[in-house]
């Protein structure tokens, strides 16, 4: 699938909304240099083609009591598509799992998990994750601290490649 053709105004709209998804359409239109009605039409078009998937507040999980963050590397005993899909579906159902990525290489999936404390995570690990069908191995790493967390698209990298 090729990237949609975006002009510089579309890029500015996306960059501004990444920085502050709560701004009004009037403020957004002022920042990108067009009037409000065409700005709103562009935002809706970007939403319709799936470039803008939603809006959310970034919460501080630790301050809310989710003190423990763990990455779990999961190996399955089978890499048949049905088994991979079944594990993905199961991972989506676990509230402690915040991200699930299928990888190639020595492990099949990496899960980003959060929990209020180590005993809660340990219970999840032993009673749900390692007990899940086709799970052959689980290796975990506890996050000590986060050095960088940038959940945004780096437009600079796209511009250097001549995309968009």
C-alpha positions in Angstrom: 0.0 0.0 0.0 1.5 3.3 -1.0 1.3 6.4 1.1 -1.4 8.9 0.1 -0.2 12.1 -1.5 -0.2 14.9 1.0 0.7 18.5 0.5 2.5 20.7 3.0 -0.7 21.9 4.5 -1.8 18.3 5.2 1.6 17.7 6.9 1.2 20.8 9.0 -2.3 19.8 10.0 -1.1 16.3 11.0 1.9 17.7 12.9 -0.2 20.2 14.8 -2.8 17.7 15.8 -0.1 15.3 17.0 1.2 18.0 19.2 -2.3 19.0 20.5 -5.3 17.1 19.5 -7.6 19.3 21.6 -7.2 22.5 19.7 -10.2 24.0 18.0 -10.5 23.9 14.3 -10.2 27.7 14.3 -6.9 27.5 16.1 -5.7 24.7 13.8 -6.7 26.7 10.7 -4.8 29.8 12.1 -1.7 27.7 12.8 -1.6 26.1 9.3 -2.6 29.3 7.4 -5.9 28.5 5.9 -9.5 29.4 6.8 -11.6 27.2 9.1 -14.0 25.5 6.6 -11.3 24.1 4.3 -9.3 23.1 7.3 -12.2 21.1 8.8 -12.7 19.5 5.4 -9.1 18.4 5.2 -9.1 17.0 8.8 -12.3 15.0 8.0 -10.7 13.7 4.8 -7.5 12.7 6.7 -9.8 10.9 9.2 -11.7 9.1 6.4 -8.6 7.7 4.7 -7.3 6.5 8.1 -4.4 8.8 8.6 -6.0 10.2 11.8 -7.2 7.2 13.7 -8.4 8.9 16.8 -7.8 11.4 19.6 -6.8 10.7 23.1 -5.3 12.1 26.3 -1.8 10.9 27.2 -2.1 9.7 30.8 0.6 9.1 33.4 0.1 5.4 34.2 2.5 5.4 37.2 0.8 8.4 38.8 -2.5 6.6 38.4 -1.2 3.6 40.3 0.1 1.4 37.5 3.7 1.3 38.9 5.0 -1.8 37.0 5.8 -1.9 33.3 7.1 -5.1 31.8 8.0 -6.2 28.3 7.2 -9.9 27.8 8.9 -11.8 24.9 6.6 -14.7 23.9 7.5 -17.7 21.8 4.8 -20.0 20.5 5.1 -23.7 19.8 3.4 -23.2 16.4 3.7 -20.4 13.9 0.6 -21.5 11.9 -1.5 -18.5 11.0 -4.4 -19.7 13.0 -2.3 -20.0 16.1 -0.7 -16.6 15.6 -4.1 -15.0 15.1 -5.6 -16.8 18.1 -2.7 -15.5 20.3 -3.3 -11.9 19.0 -7.0 -12.2 19.9 -6.2 -13.5 23.3 -3.6 -10.7 23.9 -6.3 -8.1 22.9 -8.5 -9.4 25.7 -6.0 -9.0 28.5 -6.3 -5.6 30.2 -2.7 -5.6 31.4 -1.4 -5.9 27.9 -1.2 -2.4 26.3 0.7 -3.3 23.2 1.2 -6.6 21.2 3.5 -6.8 18.3 4.3 -9.8 16.2 8.0 -10.1 15.3 10.3 -12.1 13.1 13.3 -13.8 14.6 13.8 -15.7 17.8 10.5 -14.5 19.5 7.1 -14.4 18.0 5.5 -11.5 20.0 6.5 -8.8 22.3 3.9 -7.5 24.8 4.0 -4.2 26.7 2.3 -4.8 30.0 1.4 -2.6 32.9 0.3 -3.6 36.4 -0.3 -1.9 39.8 2.4 -4.1 41.4 4.6 -7.1 40.9 2.3 -9.6 42.5 -0.5 -8.6 40.1 1.8 -9.0 37.1 3.2 -12.3 38.5 -0.4 -13.6 38.7 -1.1 -12.6 35.1 2.2 -14.1 34.0 1.6 -17.5 35.6 -2.2 -17.9 35.4 -2.9 -16.3 32.0 0.1 -15.6 29.8 2.2 -18.8 30.3 -0.9 -20.9 30.6 -2.2 -19.7 27.2 -2.6 -22.2 24.3 0.6 -22.7 22.2 2.8 -20.5 24.5 6.1 -22.3 24.6 8.3 -19.6 26.3 8.0 -16.3 28.0 10.9 -14.0 28.9 10.2 -10.8 30.8 12.1 -7.6 31.4 11.0 -5.1 34.0 11.2 -1.4 32.9 13.4 0.6 35.3 12.9 3.9 33.6 11.9 5.4 30.3 14.5 7.4 28.4 12.2 8.3 25.4 8.6 7.8 24.6 7.6 9.6 21.4 4.3 8.1 20.1 4.2 10.5 17.1 5.1 10.2 13.4 8.5 11.7 12.7 7.7 13.9 9.7 11.4 14.9 9.5 12.3 11.4 8.6 9.6 11.3 5.8 10.8 14.6 4.4 14.4 13.4 4.3 13.3 10.4 2.2 11.2 12.7 -0.1 7.9 11.1 0.9 4.6 12.9 1.2 
